[in-house]
Amino acid sequence: MLRQGGNTVAADVALPVVVMVVVAVFAILMKMDRMREALVVFVIGAVAATTLVDGLWAPTLKPMPPERIAAAIRERFGDRRCWFYGTPTVPLVFALRQVVPAMATAQDLAALAAREPRAVILVPDENVNQPTVLPGILIERDAFKGSDKTIRVCELKPSPETTQSSR
């Protein structure tokens, strides 16, 4: 499952480590016929694992509401203009509080790169298992799992005209 921002969190590593250590200690104590200590380790391990799952790990899998996605985009990219590549997501448009035009083709993106090179491109994906193939002009910077779609946040690769004019 895609996590917020597509990154790994500490709980992804901590949870399996806690479970493996608890199971190993429990097994060793049971083999040594130390039932009372084994049960104490089991109870403490179950509480620790449950705390990790409920408090740290599970919330990272929950879909983000459009308001939080918009806030994360504004935090990372400031007030740069956003554009959709593909079908716009209306709740995200409202949450961004800006007009967000849609681009349908890679040629539209290339023209946009020439006139507005700092644009932020939002690519909604309804199917996480087969995401939209990004045109070569886009650089994926982030991804957010919404309630019905995953929103990939991209930037435009600099066009040759932009690079030459900046020299």
Buried (B, 14 or more C-beta within 10 A) or exposed (E): EBBBBBEEBEBEEBBEEBBEEBEEBBEEBBEEEEEEBBEEBBEEBEEBBEBBBEEBBEEBEEBBBBEBBBBBBBEEBEEBBBBBBBEBBEBBBEBBEEEBEBBEEBEBBBEBBBEEBEBBBBBBBEEEEEBBEBBEBBEBBBBBBBEEBBBBBBBBBBBEEBEEEEE
